[in-house]
Amino acid sequence: MPASATGSGGGAPPPAEEAPEEEEPGRPHEALELGLSLGVGAAARQLPALRVVQLTSASSGEEEEEEEEAGGDEEAEGPSLPSCPVCMNPWTAEGEHRCPQCGKIYRQKNIINLYAPEIVVPNDDLEKQVLSLRQKNDNLENQQQKMIEEIKEYKRQISLQKHLINESNSKRQKMSEQSSNGARIAQSVASFRADGGSSDPCKFLLQNEYFLDGARVMGIDASSQIILASGRAAGVSIEHVLTKISMFSGHQTKVQLPPNTKALKDICIIPGGLAVFASLGKKLSLLSMTTNNIVHQYDLPAPGWSCSGLQNGPNHIYAGLQNGMLLVFDTRQTKAALHSLTGLSTHPVHTIHSVVDFSGSTKVISASSIGPCIWDVDGSENRPTLLTGTENQGVCISLACAAPSSDLIVATFRPKVELSVDGTSSQVAISQSPTLSSSGKLGCHALMRRTSSTSFVKEQTCNGNVSELRMSKSAIIPSSRNSQHLFAYGDESLSGIRTWQLPSFQAFSDLKPHRRPILDLRFAESSAGEKYLGCLSEEKLQVFRVADH
């Protein structure tokens, strides 16, 4: 075995020397088998060197890999590196993760959160604080919204005022051009004297002018220098508000009315700091002028159209209804009316005045479409009496009374509209005058003087431009010097107040006009003798101070 081994390998280099070129790292077992296939001698001489070279070369890499693997296992098994909660192998950022039980690949949708992400401990104080802050935030938002609405309203009022000033200047310029032809013009601070001289009973000075939107009814408290105006709230179709205006500062306060009140038809100021108003919501309401609160509401059997109260006796108040009835109330009793009186017709009682006659008895003078009536509210008579001389005058649309004695009254009429046999309408005019285009109709003002406690006689009449549809308002302005009263009415052609001297119906003055027709007109006198005349249209409210000469 040694010889053969030596002979067979005498002239050729041992193939083991080429092994390092052919052998791949990490394969020591194949190298070992190749060395053992050589001769014994050669193997005896070269095997140690081959083994040293091969084992040193191959095993060094294997040992390094084994050391790295061992080191990696030690590191993976160490507490510093976490294991994958799915496959339980050392955690890596890449590669697939399989379930150790079923072997399926684990996906993100299979991960379920078993623990709450955040633990909140209940805190009542913190919750209350959050609710308080939320409430404060809501209040601030509401205040901001109200301020934005007020700013918009002020801007709208300023725009409207500028527009009205421009139109007023234009109209004043046109009227000034016509004044050379003898036409009467409206003055903003003083009245135009019809006859000139010192015999004029008074003059009108424009004291206040307020721009209101949608106003319909007004009332004046001359002693407290307070004006009440009612109308529909802006932007709201069914809500009505009451505006309280100070004649001193011009400050306006909105008074919210109960939702069942509906539109106001009449406002009356009575002593004791109370305002009375009748409304279409079948209510007669009492408003405290001090607190701006409704202190009481009387239920009415029908919508209220008018109201009145005595200036020297605040206990009794009166309401005229849509069905023609008159109700008497005592403010000391809050349940029901003292008396319910039936009228001569079922037409609305649009105007009432409570007065005192020669004997000191309280009477109520009212007006409906059939004409002016007088009611004996202190006596036993249940039905009123129609004033003589007004039966065939037409439709009564207004009634002015010289309080408190009511010796003089002025009733205003417009022509009736009657249906002919063929169903077409025909106008029965008072003086057979034609209809005024875009200026209402030509109506009649009739002056009546008291002859007894229950009777009046007609003295003078004059024509005037009246509304075709509305029930208008008028006033008698007393004079303290020469007993010459003035009659004031909202003329349709003028869109302002026109005044006449009584009893002659001589034209006296035309006051500053509006752009739209006059809807309400009121005269008020304070306990100190200060006199005011107010008029209202849909756009603005004017207050004139009446100064005696």
Summary of the structure (lengths in Angstrom):
residues: 549
radius of gyration: 52.5
end to end distance: 166.1
largest distance: 178.3
contacts: 1643
relative contact order: 0.09
helix: 22%
strand: 35%
